[in-house]
Amino acid sequence: MSIKPRAFMGLIIVGMTVATASARADVIFSDSNFVASDYQVAFASSTGGASLTAAACTSCGDSGTALRLTISDSDGSNLGAAIINSSFTYDPFTQGAITTIDASVDKNFTAVAPPLFGYGNTFRPVIEQGGNFYTAVKFGTSVTVPAGGTTASSGFEVIALSALTAADFSQFDVTTGLVGTAHPDFAGSAITFGIGQVLAASPLSAGSAITVISDFDNLSIAVHTAAVPEPASWALMVAGFGTIGSAMRRRGKKRYGYPFSI
């Protein structure tokens, strides 16, 4: 049975559509167990004496283990930090350009500070690409230490960001911990994901100190990708064009083999 060129071309188009659609898949990174060895403090930079520690806390999660980040400060300085999970890696070059990213986490934020000190509470998904770090931000419930008190906590809440583009991520300055204006390349080199934390400077009186604690649970980062044709699609297309070319040559010979009457 022969297939006409137009019909075969139609099969090629359908095949490529199906194969391409099957190659388009989201990649989801998630963690609710938080093994300490999976996370590394990529940098923690301060304009003064503020410091950060990261650890898995088996009883600090919304249910079970949480990733606990603790910042201590006694001189009112800024701090910026990035904690990276080396297994949360996506390569746009081989897996397809990223279109958007969704990120969410359960977070409990606690401030131990002088009375009436208030703090913003944020979730900052972080991207590391080519040795540079970038962060997006979403605010959760802020906390204020009550009069006569020393501690305030937000309680666990889900903080989520959706449809993030490269323009939503801004570069961390690893020297100062401040956020700049450069953006990652969603179609470029490999990307590793993690969590960022920032402490803004607070006016502390002599002898005062603050500690802010962030407990993260049920972290999820969903990478949405552009369609990437599978190798089978390209092979089908090349074979199809070859078949169509052969058929057209055969038809040409039949029509023009004897152009003149004798």
N, C-alpha and C positions, 0 to 999 in steps of 0.2 A: 504494500500500500504506500503510495507517495503522498507527501504533504506539500501543498502549494506554499510558495515562499511567504505569502501574506499570512497564511494560517500559522506557519512555523514562527514567524516574527511575533505573532500574537501570543504563542506559547512561551516564547522567550520573555516577553514583557511580564506575563503572568507569573512565570517562574521567578524572575528577578524580584517582583513585588513580594511574593511569598517568602523568598529566602531573605530579603532585606528586612522584612517585618520580623522574622524569627531571630534575626541578629540583633535586634534592638531590645535591650533589656536593661532595667535599672540595676544598680549595684548598691546594696544596703549593708552598711557597717553598723553593728550594734554591740552593746556590752552592758550586762547587768551583774557580772561577777567581779570585775575589776581586780584582776591579778596584778600585784604591784610591778612585777617584772615586765609587764606589757607596756608600761608607761614610763617615759623618760622626760625629765625637765630639760627641754631644749635650751631654754635660757630663762633667767630671772634677773632682770636689770632694774636698778633703783637709782634715783637721784640722790639718795642719802643712805640711811642705815636699815631700811625695810628689807625683810627677808621672807622667803617662801619655802615651805616644805610640802611634799606630796607623798601620800601613803594610802594604801588600801585599809579601810576601817571596817571590820567585819560586823559591827553592830550599828553603823551610822547610816545605812541605806533606808530607802522608803520601805524596803523589805529585804533585809540581809546586808550584803557588803556594798559600800560606796567608795568612790574615789574622794579622798579628803584633801583639800588644799588649805593650808594655814598660812596666813600672812601676819607677821609681827612687825610693829613699827613703834619707835620711841622718839623720833625726831621730825615727824610730819613730812615725810618724803613720798614721792611717787614710786610705784612699782608696776612693772609689766612682766608677764611671764607666759610661756607657752609650754604645755605638756602634751607630748606627741605619743600616739600609739603606732608603733612601727608596722603593725599588721594591717592598719587602716590605709592601705596604699592603692591608688588608682592611677593608671597610665593612659592619658588621653591618646597618645600616639598609637598604642596597640588596641585599646579598648573603645576608642571613639571619643570625639570631642564632647565635653560636658556642656549641656544646655543650662540646667539649673540644679541647685542643691537644696534639699530640705534637711533641717537639723532640729532635734528636740532632746530635752533632758529633764529629769526630775531633779530639782535643786532645793536644798535647804541652806539658807544663808543666816549666819549668826555673827553678831558683833559684840565683842567684849570691850567696852570703852567707857569713858566718863559720861555722866548723865547728859542727856539731850544731844549727844552726838548722833548724827544721821548718816546713813550710807545707802547709795544706790545699789541695787542687786541686779546683776546681769548674767546672761549666758553668752559666751563668746566662742563659737566654733572657730577653729584655727586651721589654716592651710600652711604647710611647708612645701615650697617649690624652689628648687635650685639654690637652696641655702637661705632663702628669704622666707619670712613669716608674714601671714596676712590674717586678719580677723574681721568677722562680722559681729553685730551686737544686737541683742534684744533685751529689753528691761523687764524684770519681774517686779515683785513687791519689795519696795524699799523698807528699811528698818530704822527706827530711832530708839535709842536707849532712853527709857523713861526717867523722869525726875526722881532722884533718890535711888536709881538702879544702876546696874553695871552691865546688863546683858539684854539683848533683843534678838529675836529670831523670826524669820519669815515662815517657818514650817515648809514642808515639801510642797512644791507646786511645779506643774509642767510648764516649761518655757520653750516655745517652739518658733522656728522661722521657716518660711516656705518660699519657694521659687527664687532663691538667691542666685544672682548672676555674679560674674567676676567683679562688676562694679560695686557690689555690696561688700566686698572684702577690701580692707585697706591695710597697708603694710605696717607691721610693728618695727619700730626702731630698737634693735636688740641691744643698743648701747644705753639708751635712756628709758626704754620701756614705753615710750610715747607712740601714738598712732599717727602715721603719715598719710599720703594720698595715692601711692602707687597701688596697682592691682595685679592679681595673678593672671596667668594665661590659661584659660580653660581648654585650649587646644594644644597646649605646649607639653613640657616635660612632666615626669611623674609627680604626683601630688600625694602627700601624706597628711592625714587629718588628726586633730586633737582638740584640746580645750585650752582657752586662754583665760587669764585673770589679770585684772587691773585694779590697783589701789590708787585713788587720787589723794593728793596731799591734804592732810588735816592739820589745823593749827593746834599743836599740843603744847600745853604748859610744861614747865620744867618738872621733871620727875614723873610725868604722865606717860602712859603707853597704851597701845590698842592691839587687839588681836581680832582678825576677821577670819571666819571659818566657812568654807564652802563645801558642802557634801553633794556629790553628783551621783545619780543613779539612773539606770535605764537610758543610757545614751544611745541615740540613733542618728545616723547620717546617711541620707539617701541621695545617690548620685544619679541624675537623669541624663541620658546620653543621646547624641544624634545617631541616626541610622547609619550603619556601616555595612555595605554589601559583603556577604560571605564569599570566600573563594569560589564556591560552586556557582554563584551568580555570574561572576566574571567568566568562568569557563563556559557556562551555558551561552552567554552573550557572544563570545568569540566563535564558538562552534556554530551558532546560528548565523552569524554574518558570513562565515565561510560557506555554509550550505546555500544561503541565498545567493552569494556570488557565483557559485557553481551552477545553480539553476538558471541564473540570468545568462550566463555564457552559453549554456545548452540551448536556451530559447533563442539567443541571438544567432547561433549557427543554423538553426532550423529556418529562421525567417530570412536570413541574408546569405545563406550558403550559395545560392544561384541567383544573383541579382539581375542577370540579363537573360532574355529569351533567345533561344538559338533557332 
